[in-house]
Amino acid sequence: MGLDTVPVGVTSVEPLTTFLWSTDHAATVEITELDEDRFLVRAGKSYRLLKQGEEGRETWSRNLGQLNDYLESTFSSFQISVDYTATVDIQQTEIVEDAEQLADETRQILEQKQQLEKQIQGLQRSNQISLEQFDDLIDHRLTERQEKLQELDLELQQLREQVRRQNEVKQLWQENGVSLAYLFTFYSTARTTRKSNLESAVENTLEEVYNDHRRKVKQILTGERFRLKTQELEEPRLFHRLQYTGLLHPGSVDAELPDSVVETVLTQFEAYSLRDLETSDGTMQERRNNTPARAVQSILHDLETQQNLVSGEIPSNGPMIGTINDTQQVVGFDPADFQSHGMPHMYIVGGTGSGKTVLKRVLIENCASLGYNVLSITPGNGDFEGIGISFPNPASENSQGLAANQYLFSETRLLDKPEDLTELFTGLNQVTLDTIPAKEKIEFVEDVFTELDQLGKLSRPLFVFLDEAHNFSDTRAAEMIEKLSREGRKFGVHVILVTQNPTDFSYSEATLRQQLPHLFMKGRYTDYADKFLSKGSQKVTSLSKGQVILGDWDYPEIVVDGREPLTLVDMPADRQIDRLDQSLNAERPTLDQENSVQQRDTETEPGIELSEDEKELVQFVENYVRENDQSATASKCHREGPGTAGRVSDQLQNLVEKGVLQSEDVVRGGHETTGYYK
C-alpha cells in the first residue's frame, strides 16, 4: 500500500488483521480482512499521560468525572493502560530542586568570597601606609579574613563535588531511568470498504484521527478544560486488536456488512472478552458503552488523587473494617469510642450470603485487638461453622488463631455452661446454642441479658454479639435488649444485634432505630432501608457480598468493601483436618526431607499424567495453602506462581476436572471468586 504507511505486524487468528504505521500522522492503521472483497479499517493514535507535577495530579482529581464523560461521549473507541517511558523529565526529579539549592549556596559563597577579597586588598594597602602602632591590629584582621577565605574555598570545593555527583545522578537517570505513564489511545470509527476503495478508506481514517488529534486532544485535553500534560507517541506501540471498538455495538457497523461476518467478528471479540473475565482478578468487563469510562476510572485510582471524601468525613479512629468502595481509603473505628457519639450499640442487617458472619468476625477481631471483652451468642447451628472451634494461639511467629473459649450447648459440649454467667463477660467467649429446644435458647438469652442489666460500671468495655436477634422479638429477652440499648452506654456494655430481616424484630422498633446505628448489607428489607438511607431500597439490593453501608451515623452514607478476617476462627474444613492428620501420622523422612515433602505434596492418583507446568502449579497451590491456610485463587497463582494468566486459568480448571485439585467459592477483597486446594 502506498501513502506513508509501513507494515508493523499481522495477526495469525482469522479474520486476519494487518497493522500499519503512518509516520506522517504518528498513528496506527488496522485492516481486517472480512472476506475476499470486504475489509474493516480503523486508525488509532496514542499519547502518554505522564504522572508528574502537582498540576497534573490536581487536574485528575478535580475533573475525573468530567473527563470520563468527555471521553465516553467524544471518542467512538478508546483505552487507557499503564505504560513506562524510557525518558525521564529531569524537572520532575529531586535533582533539579537539589541543584537549585546548590546553586544558591554557591552564589552566596562567591559573593562572600568577593567581599573578603576586597577587604583583604584594602587591609593590605592600609598595612603599607598605617602607623606602626596599628600594624598588629591590621595584621590580626588580615589573618582573620584570609582564614575565612580559606574556609569559603573549602566549602566551594565541597559544593563543586556535590554538583559533580548530581550530574552523575542526572546522567544515570537519563541513561537508565523510566517514568510511570498512562497510555491513552483513541480510535477512528471502524469502517467497512471494498478492496478497490481500501487506500482511500485508509486515507479517510487517518484524516479523521488527525482532526480528532487537533480538535479533541490538543484543544480539549491539553487545553483550559482539562490541562493534561500529554506526550504524543512517535513510534508504534503494542495494542490489543478490536479492544473497545464499534464492533461492541452491531448497530454502529456498516449496514451493508453481511450478518454472518458481523457474527464472526463479534464471536472473535467475545472470545477475548470471556478470557479477560476469567483472568482479570475478578474484574468484570461489561459489554456496554461506558466500559471504557470505567476502565479509565480504575486506572486513574492509581494516581492516588481520587478521594471520594476528605479524611475528616469518614471514621478512621480505630482498627480497619475495610476500604471505601473502589478506593484505597481505609475505614476504621474504635467501637467503644462511639459512646461519645451517643451510639454504643450496632445493628448488622443483611440477607443470607451477604457476609454478616464475616463482618461480625472482623468486628470481634477489632474488639480483641483493643483488649475488649467479647461474648458472641449464636442461637442456631448455621453460624457455628462460621465461628466454630478456635484453638489457642500456638507459640509461633506464624500464629493466626484467635484464642477464645467455645461453649457448644448441644449433645456434645465443648465446655459446660458456667454456673456463674458473669464468667462469660470476661475475655473472649463464643456460645453456640445448637440443637437445644427453642425455649431453652430464649431462657439462656434472657438470663444473660438479665445479668448484664445488673452489672455495675465496667473497667473494660464488653461487646455482646447476638445472632438471629429476630428470634427473640416476642420474648422477655427483647425487653432486656431494648433496655440495654437505652442504658448500656452508662456502664460499658455494647450490644451488636445481627439479623436477616430487621422488620422481624418488632419489639419497640422505634427505640432500636433511635439507639442503634445500622450496618446495612445486601438484602431485600427495602422498606426498612428507605427509613434510613436515601434510595435505600436500591442501595441494599445492589450491594455485593461483603459490602456494607454505614447508615444513620455521624458520617455520610458510604459503601465499604469489608476486609477479610485476619485470624483463623473457622471450624477447620475437612481438608485441613486431613492435612493435620497426615502431618501427625506421616512417617518422618529419613534421607532427603525436602525432596520427600515435595514428592508427597505433588503425588497424584495412579493413571493421572501431569505436565511439568501442571506439576509446578500443583506444587505452588499446595505450598500456598500450607503457608496461608486458605485456598489459592487464579489471580494469586498468576501473580506469584508459574505460567501466564490465560494458561493458569485453563490449567487450574483442567486439574479440577482431573481430580488433582478441588475448588471452592471464596470471598477475597470483598468479591466472590474461586479458590483452589489439593
C-alpha positions as CSV (number, residue, x, y, z in Angstrom):
1,M,0.0,0.0,0.0
2,G,1.2,3.5,-0.8
3,L,0.7,6.5,1.4
4,D,3.3,6.9,4.2
5,T,2.5,3.6,5.9
6,V,4.8,0.8,6.8
7,P,3.7,-2.7,8.0
8,V,4.4,-3.4,11.6
9,G,2.5,-6.6,12.3
10,V,-0.1,-9.1,11.4
11,T,-2.3,-11.5,13.4
12,S,-2.4,-15.2,13.0
13,V,-6.1,-15.6,14.0
14,E,-8.8,-15.2,11.5
15,P,-10.1,-12.9,10.4
16,L,-6.6,-11.7,9.7
17,T,-5.7,-8.2,10.7
18,T,-2.7,-6.2,9.3
19,F,-1.2,-3.4,11.4
20,L,0.4,-0.4,9.6
21,W,2.2,2.6,11.0
22,S,1.8,6.1,9.5
23,T,4.9,8.1,10.0
24,D,3.3,11.4,8.9
25,H,0.3,11.0,11.3
26,A,2.2,9.0,14.0
27,A,-0.8,6.7,14.0
28,T,-1.6,3.0,13.6
29,V,-3.9,1.6,11.0
30,E,-5.8,-1.7,11.4
31,I,-7.0,-3.5,8.3
32,T,-9.1,-6.6,9.0
33,E,-9.9,-9.0,6.0
34,L,-13.6,-9.9,6.4
35,D,-13.9,-11.7,3.1
36,E,-12.3,-11.6,-0.3
37,D,-13.6,-8.1,-1.1
38,R,-14.5,-6.7,2.3
39,F,-12.2,-5.1,4.8
40,L,-12.7,-3.4,8.1
41,V,-10.5,-0.3,8.6
42,R,-9.8,1.9,11.5
43,A,-6.9,4.1,12.7
44,G,-5.7,4.9,16.2
45,K,-3.3,7.4,17.9
46,S,-1.6,7.1,21.2
47,Y,-0.3,9.5,23.9
48,R,1.4,9.2,27.2
49,L,-0.3,11.0,30.2
50,L,2.7,11.4,32.4
51,K,2.3,11.1,36.2
52,Q,4.2,14.2,37.1
53,G,3.7,17.6,38.6
54,E,1.3,18.9,41.1
55,E,-0.8,20.5,38.4
56,G,-1.3,17.2,36.6
57,R,-2.4,15.3,39.7
58,E,-4.7,18.0,40.8
59,T,-6.3,18.1,37.4
60,W,-7.1,14.4,37.5
61,S,-8.7,14.8,40.9
62,R,-10.8,17.8,40.0
63,N,-12.0,16.7,36.6
64,L,-12.1,12.9,36.7
65,G,-15.9,12.7,36.3
66,Q,-16.0,15.2,33.5
67,L,-13.1,13.5,31.8
68,N,-14.9,10.2,31.9
69,D,-18.0,11.8,30.4
70,Y,-16.0,13.6,27.8
71,L,-14.0,10.5,26.6
72,E,-17.1,8.4,26.5
73,S,-19.2,10.8,24.5
74,T,-16.4,12.0,22.2
75,F,-14.5,9.0,21.0
76,S,-16.1,6.0,19.3
77,S,-13.4,3.8,20.9
78,F,-10.5,4.4,23.3
79,Q,-8.5,2.8,26.0
80,I,-6.1,3.8,28.9
81,S,-3.4,1.5,30.2
82,V,-0.3,1.6,32.4
83,D,2.9,2.3,30.5
84,Y,6.5,3.2,31.1
85,T,8.6,5.6,29.2
86,A,12.4,5.3,28.9
87,T,12.8,9.0,29.0
88,V,12.8,11.0,32.3
89,D,12.0,14.6,32.6
90,I,14.7,15.8,35.0
91,Q,12.5,18.7,36.0
92,Q,10.3,16.1,37.8
93,T,13.1,14.6,39.9
94,E,14.6,15.9,43.1
95,I,17.8,16.6,41.1
96,V,16.5,20.0,39.9
97,E,15.5,21.1,43.4
98,D,18.8,20.0,44.9
99,A,20.7,21.6,42.0
100,E,18.9,24.9,42.6
101,Q,19.8,24.8,46.3
102,L,23.4,24.1,45.5
103,A,23.4,27.0,43.0
104,D,22.1,29.4,45.7
105,E,24.7,28.2,48.2
106,T,27.4,28.6,45.6
107,R,26.2,32.1,44.7
108,Q,26.2,33.2,48.3
109,I,29.8,31.8,48.9
110,L,31.1,33.5,45.8
111,E,29.6,36.8,47.0
112,Q,31.1,36.4,50.4
113,K,34.5,35.4,48.8
114,Q,34.4,38.5,46.6
115,Q,33.7,40.8,49.6
116,L,36.5,39.1,51.6
117,E,39.0,39.6,48.7
118,K,38.1,43.3,48.6
119,Q,38.6,43.6,52.4
120,I,41.9,41.8,52.2
121,Q,43.2,44.1,49.4
122,G,42.1,47.1,51.5
123,L,43.8,45.8,54.6
124,Q,47.0,45.1,52.7
125,R,47.0,48.7,51.4
126,S,46.3,50.0,54.9
127,N,49.2,48.0,56.3
128,Q,51.6,49.7,53.9
129,I,50.6,53.3,54.9
130,S,49.5,52.9,58.5
131,L,51.3,53.9,61.6
132,E,53.4,51.4,63.4
133,Q,51.1,51.2,66.4
134,F,48.3,49.9,64.1
135,D,50.3,47.1,62.4
136,D,49.3,44.4,64.9
137,L,45.6,45.2,64.6
138,I,45.7,45.3,60.8
139,D,47.7,42.0,60.7
140,H,45.1,40.4,63.0
141,R,42.2,41.4,60.9
142,L,44.0,40.4,57.7
143,T,44.7,37.0,59.2
144,E,41.0,36.6,60.1
145,R,39.9,37.5,56.6
146,Q,42.4,35.1,55.0
147,E,41.3,32.2,57.2
148,K,37.7,32.9,56.4
149,L,38.6,33.0,52.7
150,Q,40.2,29.5,53.1
151,E,37.1,28.2,54.7
152,L,35.0,29.5,51.8
153,D,37.3,27.9,49.3
154,L,36.9,24.6,51.1
155,E,33.1,25.0,51.1
156,L,33.1,25.9,47.5
157,Q,35.2,22.8,46.7
158,Q,32.7,20.6,48.6
159,L,29.8,22.2,46.7
160,R,31.5,21.6,43.4
161,E,31.9,17.9,44.4
162,Q,28.2,17.7,45.2
163,V,27.4,19.3,41.8
164,R,29.6,16.7,40.1
165,R,27.7,13.9,41.9
166,Q,24.4,15.5,40.9
167,N,25.5,15.5,37.3
168,E,26.4,11.8,37.6
169,V,22.9,11.1,39.0
170,K,21.3,13.1,36.3
171,Q,23.2,11.2,33.7
172,L,22.2,7.9,35.3
173,W,18.5,8.9,35.2
174,Q,18.8,9.9,31.6
175,E,20.5,6.7,30.6
176,N,18.7,4.1,32.8
177,G,15.6,5.8,34.3
178,V,12.0,5.2,33.5
179,S,8.9,7.2,34.2
180,L,5.5,5.8,35.0
181,A,2.9,6.9,32.4
182,Y,-0.6,6.2,31.4
183,L,-1.0,5.3,27.7
184,F,-4.1,6.9,26.2
185,T,-5.2,5.6,22.7
186,F,-8.3,6.7,20.7
187,Y,-9.5,5.2,17.5
188,S,-11.5,6.3,14.5
189,T,-14.8,4.9,13.6
190,A,-14.5,1.4,12.2
191,R,-15.5,1.4,8.5
192,T,-16.1,-1.4,6.0
193,T,-14.8,-1.0,2.5
194,R,-14.2,-2.9,-0.7
195,K,-10.7,-3.7,-1.9
196,S,-10.9,-1.2,-4.7
197,N,-11.5,1.6,-2.2
198,L,-9.1,0.4,0.5
199,E,-6.5,3.0,0.0
200,S,-8.9,5.9,0.2
201,A,-10.5,4.3,3.3
202,V,-7.1,4.3,5.0
203,E,-6.6,8.0,4.0
204,N,-10.0,8.9,5.4
205,T,-9.5,7.1,8.7
206,L,-6.0,8.8,9.1
207,E,-7.6,12.1,8.3
208,E,-10.3,11.5,10.9
209,V,-7.7,10.6,13.5
210,Y,-5.6,13.7,12.7
211,N,-8.6,16.0,13.0
212,D,-9.6,14.4,16.3
213,H,-5.9,14.9,17.4
214,R,-6.1,18.6,16.7
215,R,-9.6,19.4,17.9
216,K,-10.3,16.8,20.7
217,V,-6.9,16.1,22.2
218,K,-4.7,19.2,21.6
219,Q,-7.5,21.7,22.1
220,I,-9.6,20.0,24.7
221,L,-7.5,17.5,26.7
222,T,-4.4,19.8,26.8
223,G,-6.4,23.0,26.8
224,E,-8.0,25.0,29.6
225,R,-10.8,22.5,30.3
226,F,-8.5,19.6,31.5
227,R,-4.9,20.9,31.2
228,L,-3.4,17.4,30.8
229,K,0.2,17.0,30.1
230,T,0.4,14.7,27.1
231,Q,3.3,13.2,25.1
232,E,2.5,12.2,21.5
233,L,3.9,8.7,20.7
234,E,6.2,8.8,17.6
235,E,6.6,5.0,17.4
236,P,4.1,2.1,17.1
237,R,3.1,0.5,20.4
238,L,1.8,-2.9,21.3
239,F,-2.0,-2.9,21.4
240,H,-5.0,-5.3,21.6
241,R,-6.9,-5.7,18.3
242,L,-10.5,-4.7,18.4
243,Q,-10.4,-3.7,22.0
244,Y,-13.3,-1.3,22.9
245,T,-14.3,-1.0,19.2
246,G,-17.5,-0.2,17.4
247,L,-17.9,-3.9,17.0
248,L,-19.2,-4.0,20.5
249,H,-22.3,-2.3,19.1
250,P,-23.6,-4.1,15.9
251,G,-25.7,-1.0,15.1
252,S,-22.5,1.1,14.5
253,V,-21.2,-1.3,11.9
254,D,-21.8,-0.6,8.2
255,A,-25.4,-1.7,7.4
256,E,-24.2,-3.4,4.3
257,L,-21.9,-5.8,6.2
258,P,-23.3,-9.3,6.0
259,D,-24.8,-10.7,9.2
260,S,-22.6,-13.7,9.1
261,V,-19.5,-11.5,9.0
262,V,-20.7,-9.4,11.9
263,E,-21.4,-12.6,13.9
264,T,-18.0,-14.0,13.1
265,V,-16.2,-10.8,14.2
266,L,-18.3,-10.4,17.3
267,T,-17.7,-14.0,18.3
268,Q,-14.0,-13.5,17.9
269,F,-14.1,-10.4,20.2
270,E,-16.3,-12.2,22.8
271,A,-13.8,-15.0,22.9
272,Y,-11.2,-12.5,24.0
273,S,-13.6,-10.9,26.5
274,L,-14.5,-14.1,28.1
275,R,-10.9,-14.9,28.6
276,D,-10.4,-11.5,30.2
277,L,-13.3,-12.3,32.5
278,E,-11.6,-15.4,33.7
279,T,-8.1,-13.9,34.2
280,S,-8.6,-10.2,35.2
281,D,-8.5,-10.8,39.0
282,G,-12.3,-10.8,39.3
283,T,-12.9,-7.6,37.4
284,M,-16.0,-7.9,35.2
285,Q,-15.8,-6.1,31.9
286,E,-19.3,-5.1,30.8
287,R,-20.2,-5.1,27.1
288,R,-21.6,-1.6,27.0
289,N,-20.5,1.9,26.0
290,N,-19.4,3.1,29.5
291,T,-16.9,0.2,29.9
292,P,-14.0,2.5,28.7
293,A,-15.0,5.1,31.2
294,R,-15.0,2.6,34.0
295,A,-11.6,1.4,32.7
296,V,-10.4,5.0,33.0
297,Q,-11.7,5.3,36.5
298,S,-10.0,2.1,37.7
299,I,-6.7,3.2,36.1
300,L,-6.8,6.7,37.5
301,H,-7.3,5.5,41.0
302,D,-3.6,4.5,40.8
303,L,-2.8,8.2,40.5
304,E,-3.6,8.5,44.2
305,T,-5.7,11.6,43.6
306,Q,-9.3,10.3,43.6
307,Q,-10.7,11.0,47.1
308,N,-14.5,10.5,47.5
309,L,-14.4,12.1,50.9
310,V,-11.9,14.0,52.9
311,S,-10.4,12.1,55.8
312,G,-12.4,14.0,58.4
313,E,-15.7,12.8,56.9
314,I,-15.1,9.1,57.4
315,P,-14.4,7.1,60.6
316,S,-10.6,6.5,60.9
317,N,-10.0,6.4,64.6
318,G,-9.6,2.7,65.1
319,P,-9.0,-0.8,63.6
320,M,-9.7,-1.2,60.0
321,I,-13.0,-2.8,58.8
322,G,-12.4,-2.2,55.1
323,T,-12.0,0.5,52.4
324,I,-14.4,2.8,50.7
325,N,-15.7,1.1,47.6
326,D,-13.4,1.4,44.6
327,T,-10.7,3.3,46.5
328,Q,-7.9,2.6,48.9
329,Q,-9.3,5.0,51.6
330,V,-9.3,3.0,54.8
331,V,-12.3,3.0,57.1
332,G,-11.9,2.0,60.7
333,F,-13.2,2.9,64.1
334,D,-12.9,2.1,67.8
335,P,-16.3,0.5,68.6
336,A,-16.2,1.7,72.2
337,D,-15.3,5.3,71.3
338,F,-18.7,5.7,69.7
339,Q,-20.1,6.3,73.1
340,S,-19.0,9.9,72.6
341,H,-21.4,10.0,69.6
342,G,-24.2,8.6,71.7
343,M,-24.1,5.3,69.7
344,P,-22.7,2.5,71.9
345,H,-24.6,-0.3,70.1
346,M,-24.9,-1.5,66.5
347,Y,-27.4,-3.3,64.3
348,I,-26.0,-5.6,61.5
349,V,-28.7,-6.4,58.9
350,G,-28.3,-8.4,55.8
351,G,-29.8,-11.4,53.9
352,T,-28.3,-14.9,53.7
353,G,-25.0,-14.8,52.0
354,S,-24.5,-11.1,52.4
355,G,-21.4,-11.5,54.5
356,K,-22.8,-10.8,58.0
357,T,-20.8,-13.6,59.6
358,V,-17.5,-12.3,58.1
359,L,-18.3,-8.7,59.2
360,K,-19.0,-10.0,62.7
361,R,-15.7,-11.8,62.8
362,V,-13.9,-8.6,61.7
363,L,-15.6,-6.7,64.5
364,I,-14.7,-9.4,67.0
365,E,-11.1,-9.2,65.8
366,N,-11.1,-5.4,66.2
367,C,-12.5,-5.6,69.7
368,A,-10.0,-8.3,70.7
369,S,-7.1,-6.2,69.3
370,L,-8.2,-3.3,71.6
371,G,-8.3,-5.6,74.6
372,Y,-12.1,-5.5,75.0
373,N,-14.2,-8.4,76.4
374,V,-16.4,-10.2,73.9
375,L,-19.4,-12.5,74.2
376,S,-20.8,-13.9,70.9
377,I,-24.1,-15.8,71.1
378,T,-25.3,-17.9,68.1
379,P,-28.7,-19.4,68.7
380,G,-28.7,-21.8,65.7
381,N,-26.1,-24.1,64.2
382,G,-25.8,-22.3,60.9
383,D,-23.2,-19.8,62.2
384,F,-21.3,-22.4,64.1
385,E,-19.3,-23.3,61.0
386,G,-18.6,-19.6,60.5
387,I,-17.3,-19.1,64.0
388,G,-16.6,-22.6,65.1
389,I,-13.8,-24.0,67.1
390,S,-10.7,-21.8,67.5
391,F,-7.6,-23.3,69.0
392,P,-5.4,-21.3,71.4
393,N,-2.6,-19.3,69.8
394,P,0.4,-21.6,69.3
395,A,3.8,-20.2,70.4
396,S,4.9,-19.4,66.9
397,E,5.6,-16.4,64.7
398,N,3.0,-17.7,62.3
399,S,0.2,-17.6,64.8
400,Q,-3.1,-16.6,63.3
401,G,-5.6,-18.1,65.7
402,L,-7.9,-16.0,67.9
403,A,-8.0,-17.8,71.2
404,A,-11.5,-18.0,72.6
405,N,-13.5,-20.2,75.0
406,Q,-16.0,-22.2,73.0
407,Y,-19.4,-23.2,74.5
408,L,-21.5,-25.5,72.4
409,F,-24.8,-26.2,74.2
410,S,-25.8,-29.5,72.5
411,E,-25.4,-33.2,73.0
412,T,-21.7,-32.8,72.6
413,R,-20.4,-29.8,74.6
414,L,-17.0,-28.2,74.1
415,L,-17.3,-26.6,77.5
416,D,-20.0,-26.9,80.1
417,K,-22.3,-23.9,80.7
418,P,-20.7,-21.9,83.5
419,E,-22.6,-21.8,86.8
420,D,-21.9,-18.1,87.0
421,L,-22.9,-16.5,83.8
422,T,-20.8,-13.4,84.5
423,E,-17.8,-15.6,83.7
424,L,-18.9,-15.1,80.1
425,F,-18.3,-11.4,80.4
426,T,-14.5,-11.6,80.7
427,G,-12.2,-12.5,77.9
428,L,-13.3,-13.9,74.5
429,N,-16.3,-16.3,74.7
430,Q,-18.4,-17.8,71.9
431,V,-21.6,-19.6,72.7
432,T,-23.5,-21.7,70.2
433,L,-26.9,-22.9,71.3
434,D,-27.1,-25.9,68.9
435,T,-29.9,-28.5,69.0
436,I,-31.3,-27.4,72.3
437,P,-35.1,-26.5,72.4
438,A,-36.1,-23.0,71.5
439,K,-37.5,-22.4,74.9
440,E,-34.0,-23.1,76.5
441,K,-32.4,-20.8,74.0
442,I,-34.8,-18.0,75.0
443,E,-34.2,-18.7,78.7
444,F,-30.4,-18.6,78.2
445,V,-30.5,-15.2,76.4
446,E,-32.9,-13.8,78.9
447,D,-30.6,-14.9,81.7
448,V,-27.5,-13.4,80.0
449,F,-29.2,-10.0,79.4
450,T,-30.6,-10.0,82.9
451,E,-27.1,-10.4,84.3
452,L,-25.9,-7.7,82.0
453,D,-28.6,-5.4,83.3
454,Q,-27.4,-5.9,86.9
455,L,-23.7,-5.2,86.1
456,G,-22.1,-2.1,87.6
457,K,-19.8,0.1,85.6
458,L,-17.2,-2.0,83.9
459,S,-13.5,-1.2,83.8
460,R,-13.2,-2.6,80.3
461,P,-15.8,-2.4,77.5
462,L,-17.8,-5.6,76.9
463,F,-19.2,-6.3,73.5
464,V,-22.2,-8.8,73.2
465,F,-22.9,-10.1,69.7
466,L,-26.4,-11.7,69.3
467,D,-27.1,-13.5,66.1
468,E,-30.6,-14.2,64.8
469,A,-31.9,-11.4,67.0
470,H,-35.3,-11.6,65.3
471,N,-35.9,-14.9,67.1
472,F,-36.2,-13.1,70.4
473,S,-38.6,-10.3,69.3
474,D,-41.6,-11.5,71.2
475,T,-39.9,-12.6,74.4
476,R,-38.7,-11.1,77.7
477,A,-35.3,-11.1,76.2
478,A,-36.4,-8.4,73.7
479,E,-37.4,-6.2,76.7
480,M,-34.0,-6.6,78.2
481,I,-32.3,-6.0,74.9
482,E,-34.3,-2.8,74.4
483,K,-33.4,-1.7,77.9
484,L,-29.8,-2.3,77.4
485,S,-29.9,-0.4,74.1
486,R,-31.0,2.6,76.1
487,E,-28.9,2.3,79.2
488,G,-25.9,0.2,78.2
489,R,-23.7,3.2,77.4
490,K,-23.8,4.1,81.1
491,F,-21.7,1.1,82.2
492,G,-19.7,0.0,79.2
493,V,-21.9,-2.8,77.7
494,H,-22.2,-2.7,73.9
495,V,-24.8,-4.8,72.1
496,I,-24.4,-5.8,68.5
497,L,-27.5,-7.4,67.0
498,V,-27.3,-9.4,63.9
499,T,-30.4,-10.3,61.8
500,Q,-31.5,-11.2,58.3
501,N,-34.6,-9.0,58.4
502,P,-34.8,-6.1,60.8
503,T,-38.5,-5.8,60.5
504,D,-38.9,-9.1,62.2
505,F,-37.6,-7.6,65.4
506,S,-40.9,-6.0,66.2
507,Y,-40.4,-5.1,69.9
508,S,-40.0,-1.4,70.2
509,E,-38.7,-0.9,66.7
510,A,-38.7,2.8,67.0
511,T,-36.4,2.7,70.1
512,L,-34.0,0.4,68.4
513,R,-33.9,2.7,65.3
514,Q,-33.0,5.6,67.5
515,Q,-30.4,3.9,69.7
516,L,-28.6,1.6,67.2
517,P,-26.6,2.8,64.2
518,H,-27.0,0.3,61.4
519,L,-24.5,-1.6,59.3
520,F,-26.5,-2.4,56.1
521,M,-25.5,-5.4,54.0
522,K,-27.1,-6.9,50.9
523,G,-30.8,-7.9,51.4
524,R,-34.4,-7.4,50.5
525,Y,-35.5,-5.4,53.5
526,T,-36.2,-2.5,51.2
527,D,-39.0,-0.6,53.1
528,Y,-36.9,-0.7,56.2
529,A,-33.8,0.6,54.4
530,D,-35.7,3.5,53.0
531,K,-36.3,4.8,56.5
532,F,-32.5,5.3,57.0
533,L,-30.9,5.7,53.6
534,S,-31.6,7.9,50.6
535,K,-32.8,5.4,47.9
536,G,-32.1,2.8,50.5
537,S,-34.1,0.1,48.7
538,Q,-31.9,0.4,45.6
539,K,-28.7,0.5,47.6
540,V,-29.2,-2.5,49.8
541,T,-30.3,-4.7,46.9
542,S,-27.4,-3.7,44.7
543,L,-24.6,-4.3,47.3
544,S,-22.2,-7.1,46.6
545,K,-21.3,-9.8,49.1
546,G,-19.1,-8.3,51.8
547,Q,-20.0,-4.7,51.2
548,V,-21.6,-2.7,54.0
549,I,-23.2,0.8,54.2
550,L,-22.7,2.8,57.4
551,G,-26.2,4.1,58.0
552,D,-27.6,6.6,60.5
553,W,-24.2,7.5,61.8
554,D,-22.4,10.8,62.2
555,Y,-20.8,10.2,58.8
556,P,-22.0,10.3,55.2
557,E,-23.6,7.1,53.7
558,I,-20.6,5.3,52.3
559,V,-20.2,1.9,50.8
560,V,-17.3,0.0,52.4
561,D,-15.7,-3.1,50.9
562,G,-15.2,-5.2,54.1
563,R,-11.8,-6.7,54.7
564,E,-11.2,-10.4,55.2
565,P,-10.7,-11.7,58.8
566,L,-7.1,-11.9,59.7
567,T,-7.4,-14.7,62.3
568,L,-8.5,-18.3,61.9
569,V,-11.7,-18.5,63.8
570,D,-13.3,-21.0,61.5
571,M,-14.2,-24.6,62.1
572,P,-11.4,-26.5,60.4
573,A,-12.5,-27.8,57.0
574,D,-12.2,-31.5,56.1
575,R,-9.2,-30.8,54.0
576,Q,-7.5,-29.0,57.0
577,I,-8.3,-31.9,59.3
578,D,-7.0,-34.4,56.7
579,R,-3.8,-32.4,56.3
580,L,-3.3,-32.2,60.1
581,D,-3.9,-36.0,60.2
582,Q,-1.3,-36.6,57.6
583,S,1.3,-34.3,59.3
584,L,0.8,-36.1,62.6
585,N,0.7,-39.6,61.3
586,A,3.2,-39.4,58.4
587,E,6.5,-41.2,58.7
588,R,9.5,-39.0,59.2
589,P,11.6,-38.7,56.1
590,T,15.0,-40.5,56.6
591,L,17.0,-39.2,53.7
592,D,16.2,-36.1,51.8
593,Q,13.5,-34.3,53.7
594,E,12.9,-31.5,51.2
595,N,12.6,-33.9,48.3
596,S,10.4,-36.2,50.3
597,V,8.0,-33.5,51.2
598,Q,7.8,-32.3,47.6
599,Q,7.2,-35.8,46.4
600,R,4.4,-36.3,48.9
601,D,2.8,-32.9,48.0
602,T,2.8,-33.4,44.3
603,E,2.0,-37.1,44.0
604,T,-1.3,-37.9,42.3
605,E,-3.6,-40.8,41.8
606,P,-2.3,-43.7,39.7
607,G,-3.1,-43.2,36.0
608,I,-3.2,-39.4,36.1
609,E,-0.5,-37.8,34.0
610,L,0.6,-34.2,34.6
611,S,2.8,-31.9,32.5
612,E,5.8,-30.2,34.1
613,D,3.8,-26.9,34.1
614,E,0.9,-28.6,35.9
615,K,3.2,-30.2,38.5
616,E,4.7,-26.8,39.2
617,L,1.2,-25.2,39.5
618,V,0.0,-28.0,41.9
619,Q,3.2,-27.5,44.0
620,F,2.5,-23.8,44.2
621,V,-1.1,-24.3,45.2
622,E,0.0,-26.9,47.8
623,N,2.6,-24.6,49.3
624,Y,0.3,-21.5,49.3
625,V,-2.4,-23.4,51.1
626,R,0.1,-24.7,53.7
627,E,1.6,-21.3,54.3
628,N,-1.6,-19.2,54.3
629,D,-4.2,-21.7,55.4
630,Q,-6.5,-20.7,52.7
631,S,-7.1,-21.7,49.1
632,A,-5.3,-20.1,46.3
633,T,-7.2,-18.0,43.7
634,A,-6.4,-18.0,40.0
635,S,-5.2,-14.4,40.2
636,K,-2.8,-15.4,43.1
637,C,-1.5,-18.3,41.0
638,H,-1.0,-15.9,38.1
639,R,0.8,-13.1,40.0
640,E,3.0,-15.3,42.2
641,G,3.0,-18.7,40.6
642,P,4.3,-20.2,37.3
643,G,2.8,-19.5,33.9
644,T,0.8,-16.8,32.2
645,A,-2.7,-15.6,33.1
646,G,-4.6,-17.4,30.4
647,R,-2.8,-20.7,30.8
648,V,-3.0,-20.7,34.6
649,S,-6.8,-20.3,34.5
650,D,-7.1,-23.2,32.0
651,Q,-4.7,-25.4,33.9
652,L,-6.5,-24.9,37.2
653,Q,-9.8,-25.9,35.6
654,N,-8.1,-29.0,33.9
655,L,-6.6,-30.0,37.3
656,V,-10.0,-29.8,38.9
657,E,-11.5,-31.9,36.2
658,K,-8.7,-34.5,36.6
659,G,-9.5,-34.6,40.3
660,V,-6.0,-33.4,41.3
661,L,-7.3,-30.1,42.7
662,Q,-10.5,-29.1,44.3
663,S,-12.3,-25.7,44.1
664,E,-14.5,-23.7,46.4
665,D,-16.3,-20.4,46.4
666,V,-14.5,-17.8,48.5
667,V,-14.6,-14.1,49.1
668,R,-11.4,-12.1,48.7
669,G,-11.2,-8.4,48.9
670,G,-15.0,-8.2,49.2
671,H,-15.5,-10.0,45.9
672,E,-16.7,-13.6,45.2
673,T,-14.1,-15.7,43.4
674,T,-12.9,-19.3,43.2
675,G,-10.2,-20.8,45.4
676,Y,-8.2,-24.0,44.7
677,Y,-6.6,-26.5,47.0
678,K,-5.4,-30.1,46.9
